[in-house]
Amino acid sequence: MVVALVGNPNTGKSTLFNALCGARARTGNFPGVTVEKKVGRLKLPTLGPSRSGGGGAAEVIDLPGTYSLSPRSADEMVSVDVLLGDAYGTPRPDAVVCVVDASNLHRNLYLVSQVLELGLPVVVALNMGDVARARGTTIDAGVLSEKLGVPVIPTEAHRRRGLEELKTAIVAAASGPALQPVRSLPDAVVAEANALEGWLSEHGCPDVPAYLRERMVLDVGGQVVERYRTRCTGDLPAHLGEVRSRLAEAGCRVPAVEAAGRYAWAREVLDGAVETTPEPAATGSDRLDRILTHRVWGLLAFAALMFAVFQAIFSWAGPFMDAIGEGQGWLSGLVQSAMPPGAFRSLIIDGVIAGVGGVLVFLPQIVILFLAIAILEDCGYMARAAFLMDRLMSRLGLSGKSFVPLMSSFACAVPGVMATRVIENRRDRMVTILVAPLMSCSARLPVYLLLIGAFVPATAYLGGWVTLQGLVLFAMTSLGAVVAIPVAWLLRKTWFKGETPPFVMELPPYRWPSPRNVALRVYDRGKAFVTRAGTLIFAASVLIWAAGYFPGDHTELHAVQAKMENPQVAADMSAEAWDALEERRRKLSADLIADSALGRTGRFIEPAVKPLGWDWKIGVGALASFPAREVIIATLGTIYSLGGDVDETDDGLRDAMRRSEWPDGDPVYTLPVALSVMVFFALCAQCAATLMVIKRETNSWRWPIFTFVYMTGLAYVAALLTYQIGSRLF
């Protein structure tokens, strides 16, 4: 049996799904689109044979939250396709559970009326009854069921109440006969939709379902019209314009006629089934909102909360990330002690273990971010945050929901991109994804610290309270966010044209988060990152290792490593001999990476990077840092014969960079060169993890490739201008 869950946002639909299916859920994307698909398994009571061949088990599809089945976005179109049985790889449901908010029944019945028109067995889950009672609303579920003609089951998903009754109703509905479609639209609209069938058949589009024909008539510029516009041999928009003109002459103006008809039907259904006190007292949510949505106090509270969240991502994740790094080092040491030096050991340590570590090291930040998001969503605050930030974000053509993903990208773009799932509008979501990597993540910080400490003078201002080094660090950290403003504006004016959608969001009542629901969301997101993006990040790390290892004869290097790892040899060796051997190992490593495919590529691209003030060694560092930006430091340490275990505070690396010279004796590194490198890393897409997550989130290679190309081009031009202008000023 297949059961679909459908409902407005903030009705507790996802909480009900988690209560029914728990950890027995899997996520993915609907085939061919970027819309997330969440499917769970549910054990049902067996009341007798069902239309699908027997009870006992069901596959539950949690459809995207939507206010209507008037598809104007990919999410809404997917919901319609699933309910009509037109979604590839997804069978038509045997039953539909409409989750409604008991405290907002009049508005929620708009969606219910559309679902009832599809003729599917329907069960209404009357959720959040406790909120309705607190607002002075009393609902007679029996009378409501009689008026709707379908079972109405009171539930409180966060308390796991009413679940068994809901399961029984699902089995009974799926086992019974299909419902006759309910009609809440004027006869003139239905007649025009029926007449449209003949026109579509004549112009190459036969067998269009009746519901989709109604959507064509009622939805100006909707997804259904866009889908069939290119399939028809005739001018579908022009014909629909004539249809709407006839309806207007008959007193049925589109689209207002639909809202009037459905809400009139909802009022008739609720008459006698719902009683509400005339003047409900102000709720606790109302009192909180006077502060938390205030134009001044609300923004201050929001800023404090966001600071706490991102401080947690940046600081609290640190010990866990360090522990993962230590575990990675311990495992590498274990392999090193168990295997002789060679290509296979290098693959295991520098490719496999480093690749897996490159995946898991992001996990603490992702878990903390989604823990915060899950708590804020479940308690009802996230809607307030989006409301507060909408005015600022709308100037970029985005909505308030884009703010949290962009802010979280300052810690790491990987969880930031994943956080865009809270944005329903596809245009806003795509633009947010494409500009999120411009935010200056923590991985860029080691590059800034190395170059600022080595080449930016420690000049002090205002009695030492302000330093030039601090100002440069602030400028580099802010550069990506500043550049993101025109980039987002340009994307909205080109590839993602269209009016900024009106910001309509229900402010749900505040409530205590469900620990079970929060834990399931965090587990689901963490698992999705490791299993989806992790495999791609690992593959990219191994490829970069191979490019830095082959070709090259590593025989002498392996012999030196074997000698240094032999305890007896090390014990008998003098300090001078040990230092000489270590120097030889570093020199061999530097020569091999220079002769590798990566090094040869660096020499090949040197003419392209020389206008930036770079030599081939900096070019190799930039190439090697593709899996992660901070890898440039270890790469430069290897190239300058210092080893790959140096960090941004290593004085030896800074001295080696200061001594680096061009063939004519001029220093490679100057202040303009250092600024050029920092500007490049501030704007470039040097993070395989982010690109792989963009691929998973957009379900296409097109967008990570586009992100890499536009960001790399932008970084190159900005670095070129920085060096060329800076070299003339300094």
LINGI-V611550 format. One record per residue. N is the residue number from 1. RES is the residue in one letter. OMEGA is omega as a letter, one per 20 degrees, with the letter a starting at -180 (none if undefined). BURIAL is I if it has 16 or more other ideal C-beta (glycine too) atoms within 10 Angstrom, else O. Layout:
n:N res:RES omega:OMEGA burial:BURIAL
n:N res:RES omega:OMEGA burial:BURIAL
//
This chain:
n:1 res:M omega:r burial:I
n:2 res:V omega:a burial:I
n:3 res:V omega:r burial:I
n:4 res:A omega:r burial:I
n:5 res:L omega:r burial:I
n:6 res:V omega:a burial:I
n:7 res:G omega:r burial:I
n:8 res:N omega:r burial:I
n:9 res:P omega:r burial:I
n:10 res:N omega:r burial:I
n:11 res:T omega:a burial:I
n:12 res:G omega:a burial:I
n:13 res:K omega:r burial:I
n:14 res:S omega:r burial:I
n:15 res:T omega:r burial:I
n:16 res:L omega:r burial:I
n:17 res:F omega:r burial:I
n:18 res:N omega:r burial:I
n:19 res:A omega:a burial:I
n:20 res:L omega:a burial:I
n:21 res:C omega:r burial:I
n:22 res:G omega:a burial:O
n:23 res:A omega:a burial:O
n:24 res:R omega:a burial:O
n:25 res:A omega:r burial:I
n:26 res:R omega:a burial:O
n:27 res:T omega:r burial:I
n:28 res:G omega:r burial:O
n:29 res:N omega:r burial:I
n:30 res:F omega:a burial:I
n:31 res:P omega:r burial:O
n:32 res:G omega:a burial:O
n:33 res:V omega:a burial:I
n:34 res:T omega:a burial:I
n:35 res:V omega:a burial:I
n:36 res:E omega:r burial:I
n:37 res:K omega:r burial:I
n:38 res:K omega:a burial:I
n:39 res:V omega:r burial:I
n:40 res:G omega:r burial:I
n:41 res:R omega:a burial:O
n:42 res:L omega:r burial:I
n:43 res:K omega:a burial:O
n:44 res:L omega:r burial:I
n:45 res:P omega:a burial:O
n:46 res:T omega:r burial:O
n:47 res:L omega:a burial:O
n:48 res:G omega:a burial:O
n:49 res:P omega:r burial:O
n:50 res:S omega:r burial:I
n:51 res:R omega:a burial:O
n:52 res:S omega:r burial:I
n:53 res:G omega:r burial:O
n:54 res:G omega:a burial:O
n:55 res:G omega:r burial:I
n:56 res:G omega:a burial:O
n:57 res:A omega:r burial:O
n:58 res:A omega:r burial:I
n:59 res:E omega:a burial:I
n:60 res:V omega:r burial:I
n:61 res:I omega:r burial:I
n:62 res:D omega:a burial:I
n:63 res:L omega:r burial:I
n:64 res:P omega:r burial:I
n:65 res:G omega:a burial:I
n:66 res:T omega:r burial:I
n:67 res:Y omega:r burial:I
n:68 res:S omega:r burial:I
n:69 res:L omega:r burial:I
n:70 res:S omega:a burial:I
n:71 res:P omega:r burial:I
n:72 res:R omega:r burial:I
n:73 res:S omega:a burial:I
n:74 res:A omega:r burial:I
n:75 res:D omega:a burial:I
n:76 res:E omega:r burial:I
n:77 res:M omega:r burial:I
n:78 res:V omega:r burial:I
n:79 res:S omega:r burial:I
n:80 res:V omega:a burial:I
n:81 res:D omega:r burial:I
n:82 res:V omega:a burial:I
n:83 res:L omega:r burial:I
n:84 res:L omega:a burial:I
n:85 res:G omega:a burial:O
n:86 res:D omega:a burial:O
n:87 res:A omega:a burial:I
n:88 res:Y omega:r burial:O
n:89 res:G omega:a burial:O
n:90 res:T omega:a burial:I
n:91 res:P omega:r burial:O
n:92 res:R omega:a burial:O
n:93 res:P omega:r burial:I
n:94 res:D omega:r burial:I
n:95 res:A omega:r burial:I
n:96 res:V omega:r burial:I
n:97 res:V omega:r burial:I
n:98 res:C omega:r burial:I
n:99 res:V omega:a burial:I
n:100 res:V omega:r burial:I
n:101 res:D omega:a burial:I
n:102 res:A omega:a burial:I
n:103 res:S omega:r burial:I
n:104 res:N omega:a burial:I
n:105 res:L omega:a burial:I
n:106 res:H omega:r burial:O
n:107 res:R omega:a burial:O
n:108 res:N omega:a burial:I
n:109 res:L omega:r burial:I
n:110 res:Y omega:r burial:I
n:111 res:L omega:r burial:I
n:112 res:V omega:a burial:I
n:113 res:S omega:r burial:I
n:114 res:Q omega:r burial:I
n:115 res:V omega:a burial:I
n:116 res:L omega:r burial:I
n:117 res:E omega:a burial:I
n:118 res:L omega:r burial:I
n:119 res:G omega:r burial:O
n:120 res:L omega:r burial:I
n:121 res:P omega:a burial:I
n:122 res:V omega:r burial:I
n:123 res:V omega:r burial:I
n:124 res:V omega:r burial:I
n:125 res:A omega:a burial:I
n:126 res:L omega:a burial:I
n:127 res:N omega:r burial:I
n:128 res:M omega:r burial:I
n:129 res:G omega:r burial:I
n:130 res:D omega:r burial:I
n:131 res:V omega:r burial:I
n:132 res:A omega:r burial:I
n:133 res:R omega:r burial:O
n:134 res:A omega:r burial:I
n:135 res:R omega:r burial:I
n:136 res:G omega:a burial:O
n:137 res:T omega:r burial:I
n:138 res:T omega:a burial:O
n:139 res:I omega:r burial:I
n:140 res:D omega:a burial:O
n:141 res:A omega:a burial:I
n:142 res:G omega:r burial:O
n:143 res:V omega:r burial:I
n:144 res:L omega:r burial:I
n:145 res:S omega:r burial:I
n:146 res:E omega:a burial:O
n:147 res:K omega:r burial:I
n:148 res:L omega:a burial:I
n:149 res:G omega:r burial:O
n:150 res:V omega:r burial:I
n:151 res:P omega:r burial:I
n:152 res:V omega:a burial:I
n:153 res:I omega:r burial:I
n:154 res:P omega:r burial:I
n:155 res:T omega:r burial:I
n:156 res:E omega:a burial:I
n:157 res:A omega:a burial:I
n:158 res:H omega:r burial:I
n:159 res:R omega:r burial:O
n:160 res:R omega:r burial:I
n:161 res:R omega:r burial:I
n:162 res:G omega:a burial:I
n:163 res:L omega:a burial:I
n:164 res:E omega:r burial:O
n:165 res:E omega:r burial:O
n:166 res:L omega:r burial:I
n:167 res:K omega:r burial:I
n:168 res:T omega:r burial:I
n:169 res:A omega:r burial:I
n:170 res:I omega:a burial:I
n:171 res:V omega:a burial:I
n:172 res:A omega:a burial:I
n:173 res:A omega:a burial:I
n:174 res:A omega:a burial:I
n:175 res:S omega:a burial:I
n:176 res:G omega:r burial:O
n:177 res:P omega:r burial:O
n:178 res:A omega:a burial:O
n:179 res:L omega:r burial:I
n:180 res:Q omega:a burial:O
n:181 res:P omega:r burial:O
n:182 res:V omega:a burial:I
n:183 res:R omega:r burial:O
n:184 res:S omega:r burial:I
n:185 res:L omega:r burial:I
n:186 res:P omega:a burial:I
n:187 res:D omega:a burial:O
n:188 res:A omega:r burial:I
n:189 res:V omega:r burial:I
n:190 res:V omega:a burial:O
n:191 res:A omega:r burial:O
n:192 res:E omega:r burial:I
n:193 res:A omega:r burial:I
n:194 res:N omega:r burial:O
n:195 res:A omega:a burial:O
n:196 res:L omega:a burial:I
n:197 res:E omega:a burial:I
n:198 res:G omega:r burial:O
n:199 res:W omega:r burial:I
n:200 res:L omega:r burial:I
n:201 res:S omega:r burial:O
n:202 res:E omega:a burial:O
n:203 res:H omega:r burial:I
n:204 res:G omega:a burial:O
n:205 res:C omega:r burial:I
n:206 res:P omega:r burial:O
n:207 res:D omega:r burial:O
n:208 res:V omega:a burial:I
n:209 res:P omega:a burial:O
n:210 res:A omega:a burial:I
n:211 res:Y omega:r burial:I
n:212 res:L omega:r burial:I
n:213 res:R omega:r burial:I
n:214 res:E omega:r burial:I
n:215 res:R omega:r burial:I
n:216 res:M omega:a burial:I
n:217 res:V omega:a burial:I
n:218 res:L omega:a burial:I
n:219 res:D omega:r burial:I
n:220 res:V omega:a burial:O
n:221 res:G omega:a burial:O
n:222 res:G omega:a burial:I
n:223 res:Q omega:a burial:I
n:224 res:V omega:r burial:I
n:225 res:V omega:r burial:I
n:226 res:E omega:a burial:O
n:227 res:R omega:a burial:I
n:228 res:Y omega:a burial:I
n:229 res:R omega:a burial:O
n:230 res:T omega:a burial:O
n:231 res:R omega:a burial:O
n:232 res:C omega:r burial:I
n:233 res:T omega:r burial:O
n:234 res:G omega:a burial:O
n:235 res:D omega:a burial:O
n:236 res:L omega:r burial:I
n:237 res:P omega:r burial:O
n:238 res:A omega:r burial:O
n:239 res:H omega:r burial:I
n:240 res:L omega:r burial:I
n:241 res:G omega:r burial:O
n:242 res:E omega:r burial:O
n:243 res:V omega:a burial:I
n:244 res:R omega:r burial:I
n:245 res:S omega:r burial:O
n:246 res:R omega:r burial:O
n:247 res:L omega:r burial:I
n:248 res:A omega:r burial:O
n:249 res:E omega:r burial:O
n:250 res:A omega:r burial:O
n:251 res:G omega:r burial:O
n:252 res:C omega:a burial:I
n:253 res:R omega:r burial:O
n:254 res:V omega:j burial:I
n:255 res:P omega:a burial:O
n:256 res:A omega:a burial:O
n:257 res:V omega:a burial:I
n:258 res:E omega:a burial:I
n:259 res:A omega:a burial:O
n:260 res:A omega:a burial:O
n:261 res:G omega:a burial:I
n:262 res:R omega:r burial:I
n:263 res:Y omega:r burial:I
n:264 res:A omega:r burial:O
n:265 res:W omega:a burial:I
n:266 res:A omega:r burial:I
n:267 res:R omega:r burial:O
n:268 res:E omega:r burial:O
n:269 res:V omega:a burial:I
n:270 res:L omega:a burial:I
n:271 res:D omega:a burial:O
n:272 res:G omega:r burial:O
n:273 res:A omega:a burial:I
n:274 res:V omega:r burial:I
n:275 res:E omega:a burial:O
n:276 res:T omega:r burial:O
n:277 res:T omega:a burial:O
n:278 res:P omega:a burial:O
n:279 res:E omega:r burial:O
n:280 res:P omega:a burial:O
n:281 res:A omega:r burial:O
n:282 res:A omega:a burial:O
n:283 res:T omega:r burial:I
n:284 res:G omega:r burial:O
n:285 res:S omega:r burial:I
n:286 res:D omega:a burial:O
n:287 res:R omega:r burial:O
n:288 res:L omega:a burial:O
n:289 res:D omega:r burial:I
n:290 res:R omega:r burial:O
n:291 res:I omega:a burial:O
n:292 res:L omega:r burial:I
n:293 res:T omega:r burial:I
n:294 res:H omega:a burial:O
n:295 res:R omega:r burial:O
n:296 res:V omega:a burial:O
n:297 res:W omega:r burial:O
n:298 res:G omega:r burial:I
n:299 res:L omega:r burial:O
n:300 res:L omega:r burial:O
n:301 res:A omega:r burial:I
n:302 res:F omega:r burial:I
n:303 res:A omega:r burial:O
n:304 res:A omega:a burial:O
n:305 res:L omega:r burial:O
n:306 res:M omega:r burial:I
n:307 res:F omega:r burial:O
n:308 res:A omega:a burial:O
n:309 res:V omega:a burial:I
n:310 res:F omega:r burial:I
n:311 res:Q omega:r burial:O
n:312 res:A omega:r burial:I
n:313 res:I omega:a burial:I
n:314 res:F omega:a burial:I
n:315 res:S omega:a burial:O
n:316 res:W omega:a burial:O
n:317 res:A omega:a burial:I
n:318 res:G omega:a burial:O
n:319 res:P omega:r burial:O
n:320 res:F omega:r burial:I
n:321 res:M omega:r burial:I
n:322 res:D omega:r burial:O
n:323 res:A omega:r burial:O
n:324 res:I omega:r burial:I
n:325 res:G omega:r burial:O
n:326 res:E omega:r burial:O
n:327 res:G omega:r burial:O
n:328 res:Q omega:r burial:I
n:329 res:G omega:r burial:O
n:330 res:W omega:a burial:O
n:331 res:L omega:r burial:I
n:332 res:S omega:r burial:I
n:333 res:G omega:r burial:O
n:334 res:L omega:r burial:O
n:335 res:V omega:a burial:O
n:336 res:Q omega:a burial:O
n:337 res:S omega:a burial:O
n:338 res:A omega:a burial:O
n:339 res:M omega:r burial:O
n:340 res:P omega:r burial:O
n:341 res:P omega:a burial:I
n:342 res:G omega:a burial:O
n:343 res:A omega:a burial:O
n:344 res:F omega:r burial:O
n:345 res:R omega:r burial:I
n:346 res:S omega:r burial:I
n:347 res:L omega:a burial:O
n:348 res:I omega:a burial:I
n:349 res:I omega:a burial:I
n:350 res:D omega:r burial:I
n:351 res:G omega:a burial:I
n:352 res:V omega:a burial:I
n:353 res:I omega:r burial:I
n:354 res:A omega:r burial:I
n:355 res:G omega:r burial:I
n:356 res:V omega:r burial:I
n:357 res:G omega:r burial:I
n:358 res:G omega:r burial:I
n:359 res:V omega:a burial:I
n:360 res:L omega:a burial:I
n:361 res:V omega:r burial:I
n:362 res:F omega:a burial:I
n:363 res:L omega:r burial:I
n:364 res:P omega:r burial:I
n:365 res:Q omega:a burial:I
n:366 res:I omega:a burial:I
n:367 res:V omega:a burial:I
n:368 res:I omega:r burial:I
n:369 res:L omega:a burial:I
n:370 res:F omega:r burial:I
n:371 res:L omega:r burial:I
n:372 res:A omega:a burial:I
n:373 res:I omega:a burial:I
n:374 res:A omega:r burial:I
n:375 res:I omega:a burial:I
n:376 res:L omega:r burial:I
n:377 res:E omega:a burial:I
n:378 res:D omega:a burial:I
n:379 res:C omega:r burial:I
n:380 res:G omega:a burial:I
n:381 res:Y omega:a burial:I
n:382 res:M omega:r burial:I
n:383 res:A omega:r burial:I
n:384 res:R omega:r burial:I
n:385 res:A omega:r burial:I
n:386 res:A omega:r burial:I
n:387 res:F omega:a burial:I
n:388 res:L omega:a burial:I
n:389 res:M omega:a burial:I
n:390 res:D omega:a burial:I
n:391 res:R omega:r burial:O
n:392 res:L omega:a burial:O
n:393 res:M omega:a burial:I
n:394 res:S omega:r burial:I
n:395 res:R omega:r burial:O
n:396 res:L omega:a burial:I
n:397 res:G omega:a burial:I
n:398 res:L omega:r burial:I
n:399 res:S omega:a burial:I
n:400 res:G omega:a burial:I
n:401 res:K omega:r burial:I
n:402 res:S omega:a burial:I
n:403 res:F omega:a burial:I
n:404 res:V omega:r burial:I
n:405 res:P omega:a burial:I
n:406 res:L omega:r burial:I
n:407 res:M omega:a burial:I
n:408 res:S omega:r burial:I
n:409 res:S omega:r burial:I
n:410 res:F omega:r burial:I
n:411 res:A omega:r burial:I
n:412 res:C omega:a burial:I
n:413 res:A omega:a burial:I
n:414 res:V omega:r burial:I
n:415 res:P omega:r burial:I
n:416 res:G omega:r burial:I
n:417 res:V omega:r burial:I
n:418 res:M omega:a burial:I
n:419 res:A omega:r burial:I
n:420 res:T omega:r burial:I
n:421 res:R omega:r burial:I
n:422 res:V omega:a burial:I
n:423 res:I omega:a burial:I
n:424 res:E omega:a burial:I
n:425 res:N omega:a burial:I
n:426 res:R omega:a burial:I
n:427 res:R omega:r burial:I
n:428 res:D omega:a burial:I
n:429 res:R omega:a burial:I
n:430 res:M omega:r burial:I
n:431 res:V omega:r burial:I
n:432 res:T omega:r burial:I
n:433 res:I omega:a burial:I
n:434 res:L omega:r burial:I
n:435 res:V omega:a burial:I
n:436 res:A omega:a burial:I
n:437 res:P omega:r burial:I
n:438 res:L omega:r burial:I
n:439 res:M omega:a burial:I
n:440 res:S omega:a burial:I
n:441 res:C omega:a burial:I
n:442 res:S omega:a burial:I
n:443 res:A omega:r burial:I
n:444 res:R omega:a burial:I
n:445 res:L omega:r burial:I
n:446 res:P omega:r burial:I
n:447 res:V omega:r burial:I
n:448 res:Y omega:a burial:I
n:449 res:L omega:r burial:I
n:450 res:L omega:a burial:I
n:451 res:L omega:r burial:I
n:452 res:I omega:a burial:I
n:453 res:G omega:a burial:I
n:454 res:A omega:a burial:I
n:455 res:F omega:r burial:I
n:456 res:V omega:a burial:I
n:457 res:P omega:a burial:O
n:458 res:A omega:a burial:O
n:459 res:T omega:a burial:O
n:460 res:A omega:r burial:O
n:461 res:Y omega:r burial:O
n:462 res:L omega:r burial:O
n:463 res:G omega:r burial:O
n:464 res:G omega:r burial:O
n:465 res:W omega:r burial:O
n:466 res:V omega:r burial:O
n:467 res:T omega:r burial:I
n:468 res:L omega:r burial:O
n:469 res:Q omega:r burial:I
n:470 res:G omega:r burial:O
n:471 res:L omega:r burial:O
n:472 res:V omega:r burial:I
n:473 res:L omega:r burial:I
n:474 res:F omega:a burial:O
n:475 res:A omega:a burial:O
n:476 res:M omega:r burial:I
n:477 res:T omega:a burial:I
n:478 res:S omega:a burial:O
n:479 res:L omega:a burial:I
n:480 res:G omega:a burial:I
n:481 res:A omega:r burial:I
n:482 res:V omega:a burial:O
n:483 res:V omega:a burial:I
n:484 res:A omega:a burial:I
n:485 res:I omega:r burial:O
n:486 res:P omega:r burial:O
n:487 res:V omega:r burial:I
n:488 res:A omega:r burial:I
n:489 res:W omega:a burial:I
n:490 res:L omega:r burial:O
n:491 res:L omega:r burial:I
n:492 res:R omega:a burial:I
n:493 res:K omega:a burial:O
n:494 res:T omega:a burial:O
n:495 res:W omega:a burial:O
n:496 res:F omega:r burial:I
n:497 res:K omega:r burial:O
n:498 res:G omega:r burial:O
n:499 res:E omega:r burial:O
n:500 res:T omega:a burial:I
n:501 res:P omega:r burial:O
n:502 res:P omega:a burial:O
n:503 res:F omega:r burial:O
n:504 res:V omega:a burial:O
n:505 res:M omega:r burial:I
n:506 res:E omega:r burial:O
n:507 res:L omega:a burial:I
n:508 res:P omega:r burial:I
n:509 res:P omega:r burial:I
n:510 res:Y omega:r burial:I
n:511 res:R omega:r burial:I
n:512 res:W omega:r burial:O
n:513 res:P omega:r burial:I
n:514 res:S omega:r burial:I
n:515 res:P omega:a burial:O
n:516 res:R omega:a burial:O
n:517 res:N omega:r burial:I
n:518 res:V omega:a burial:I
n:519 res:A omega:a burial:O
n:520 res:L omega:r burial:I
n:521 res:R omega:a burial:I
n:522 res:V omega:r burial:I
n:523 res:Y omega:a burial:O
n:524 res:D omega:a burial:I
n:525 res:R omega:r burial:I
n:526 res:G omega:r burial:I
n:527 res:K omega:a burial:O
n:528 res:A omega:r burial:I
n:529 res:F omega:a burial:I
n:530 res:V omega:a burial:I
n:531 res:T omega:a burial:O
n:532 res:R omega:a burial:I
n:533 res:A omega:a burial:I
n:534 res:G omega:a burial:I
n:535 res:T omega:a burial:O
n:536 res:L omega:r burial:I
n:537 res:I omega:r burial:I
n:538 res:F omega:a burial:I
n:539 res:A omega:r burial:O
n:540 res:A omega:r burial:I
n:541 res:S omega:r burial:I
n:542 res:V omega:r burial:I
n:543 res:L omega:r burial:O
n:544 res:I omega:r burial:I
n:545 res:W omega:a burial:I
n:546 res:A omega:r burial:I
n:547 res:A omega:r burial:I
n:548 res:G omega:a burial:I
n:549 res:Y omega:a burial:I
n:550 res:F omega:i burial:O
n:551 res:P omega:a burial:O
n:552 res:G omega:r burial:I
n:553 res:D omega:a burial:O
n:554 res:H omega:a burial:I
n:555 res:T omega:a burial:O
n:556 res:E omega:r burial:O
n:557 res:L omega:r burial:I
n:558 res:H omega:r burial:I
n:559 res:A omega:r burial:O
n:560 res:V omega:r burial:I
n:561 res:Q omega:r burial:I
n:562 res:A omega:r burial:O
n:563 res:K omega:a burial:O
n:564 res:M omega:a burial:I
n:565 res:E omega:r burial:O
n:566 res:N omega:a burial:O
n:567 res:P omega:a burial:O
n:568 res:Q omega:r burial:O
n:569 res:V omega:a burial:O
n:570 res:A omega:a burial:O
n:571 res:A omega:a burial:O
n:572 res:D omega:a burial:O
n:573 res:M omega:r burial:I
n:574 res:S omega:a burial:O
n:575 res:A omega:r burial:O
n:576 res:E omega:r burial:O
n:577 res:A omega:r burial:O
n:578 res:W omega:r burial:O
n:579 res:D omega:r burial:O
n:580 res:A omega:r burial:O
n:581 res:L omega:r burial:I
n:582 res:E omega:r burial:O
n:583 res:E omega:r burial:O
n:584 res:R omega:r burial:I
n:585 res:R omega:a burial:I
n:586 res:R omega:a burial:I
n:587 res:K omega:r burial:O
n:588 res:L omega:r burial:I
n:589 res:S omega:r burial:I
n:590 res:A omega:a burial:I
n:591 res:D omega:a burial:I
n:592 res:L omega:r burial:I
n:593 res:I omega:r burial:I
n:594 res:A omega:a burial:I
n:595 res:D omega:a burial:O
n:596 res:S omega:r burial:I
n:597 res:A omega:r burial:O
n:598 res:L omega:r burial:I
n:599 res:G omega:r burial:I
n:600 res:R omega:r burial:O
n:601 res:T omega:r burial:I
n:602 res:G omega:r burial:I
n:603 res:R omega:r burial:O
n:604 res:F omega:a burial:O
n:605 res:I omega:a burial:I
n:606 res:E omega:r burial:I
n:607 res:P omega:a burial:O
n:608 res:A omega:a burial:O
n:609 res:V omega:a burial:I
n:610 res:K omega:r burial:O
n:611 res:P omega:r burial:O
n:612 res:L omega:a burial:I
n:613 res:G omega:a burial:I
n:614 res:W omega:r burial:I
n:615 res:D omega:a burial:I
n:616 res:W omega:a burial:I
n:617 res:K omega:r burial:I
n:618 res:I omega:r burial:I
n:619 res:G omega:r burial:I
n:620 res:V omega:r burial:I
n:621 res:G omega:r burial:I
n:622 res:A omega:r burial:I
n:623 res:L omega:a burial:I
n:624 res:A omega:a burial:I
n:625 res:S omega:r burial:I
n:626 res:F omega:r burial:I
n:627 res:P omega:r burial:I
n:628 res:A omega:a burial:I
n:629 res:R omega:a burial:I
n:630 res:E omega:r burial:I
n:631 res:V omega:a burial:I
n:632 res:I omega:a burial:I
n:633 res:I omega:r burial:I
n:634 res:A omega:r burial:I
n:635 res:T omega:r burial:I
n:636 res:L omega:r burial:I
n:637 res:G omega:r burial:I
n:638 res:T omega:a burial:I
n:639 res:I omega:a burial:I
n:640 res:Y omega:r burial:I
n:641 res:S omega:r burial:I
n:642 res:L omega:a burial:I
n:643 res:G omega:a burial:I
n:644 res:G omega:a burial:I
n:645 res:D omega:r burial:O
n:646 res:V omega:r burial:I
n:647 res:D omega:a burial:O
n:648 res:E omega:r burial:I
n:649 res:T omega:a burial:O
n:650 res:D omega:a burial:I
n:651 res:D omega:r burial:O
n:652 res:G omega:r burial:O
n:653 res:L omega:r burial:I
n:654 res:R omega:r burial:I
n:655 res:D omega:r burial:O
n:656 res:A omega:r burial:I
n:657 res:M omega:r burial:I
n:658 res:R omega:a burial:O
n:659 res:R omega:a burial:O
n:660 res:S omega:a burial:I
n:661 res:E omega:r burial:O
n:662 res:W omega:r burial:O
n:663 res:P omega:a burial:O
n:664 res:D omega:r burial:O
n:665 res:G omega:r burial:O
n:666 res:D omega:r burial:O
n:667 res:P omega:r burial:O
n:668 res:V omega:a burial:I
n:669 res:Y omega:r burial:I
n:670 res:T omega:r burial:I
n:671 res:L omega:r burial:I
n:672 res:P omega:r burial:I
n:673 res:V omega:r burial:I
n:674 res:A omega:r burial:I
n:675 res:L omega:r burial:I
n:676 res:S omega:r burial:I
n:677 res:V omega:a burial:I
n:678 res:M omega:r burial:I
n:679 res:V omega:r burial:I
n:680 res:F omega:a burial:I
n:681 res:F omega:r burial:I
n:682 res:A omega:a burial:I
n:683 res:L omega:a burial:I
n:684 res:C omega:a burial:I
n:685 res:A omega:a burial:I
n:686 res:Q omega:r burial:I
n:687 res:C omega:a burial:I
n:688 res:A omega:a burial:I
n:689 res:A omega:a burial:I
n:690 res:T omega:a burial:I
n:691 res:L omega:r burial:I
n:692 res:M omega:r burial:I
n:693 res:V omega:r burial:I
n:694 res:I omega:r burial:I
n:695 res:K omega:a burial:I
n:696 res:R omega:a burial:I
n:697 res:E omega:a burial:I
n:698 res:T omega:r burial:I
n:699 res:N omega:a burial:I
n:700 res:S omega:r burial:O
n:701 res:W omega:a burial:O
n:702 res:R omega:a burial:O
n:703 res:W omega:r burial:I
n:704 res:P omega:r burial:I
n:705 res:I omega:r burial:O
n:706 res:F omega:a burial:I
n:707 res:T omega:a burial:I
n:708 res:F omega:a burial:I
n:709 res:V omega:a burial:O
n:710 res:Y omega:a burial:I
n:711 res:M omega:r burial:I
n:712 res:T omega:r burial:I
n:713 res:G omega:r burial:O
n:714 res:L omega:r burial:I
n:715 res:A omega:a burial:I
n:716 res:Y omega:a burial:I
n:717 res:V omega:a burial:O
n:718 res:A omega:r burial:I
n:719 res:A omega:r burial:I
n:720 res:L omega:r burial:I
n:721 res:L omega:a burial:O
n:722 res:T omega:a burial:I
n:723 res:Y omega:a burial:I
n:724 res:Q omega:r burial:O
n:725 res:I omega:a burial:O
n:726 res:G omega:a burial:I
n:727 res:S omega:r burial:O
n:728 res:R omega:a burial:O
n:729 res:L omega:a burial:O
n:730 res:F omega:none burial:O
//
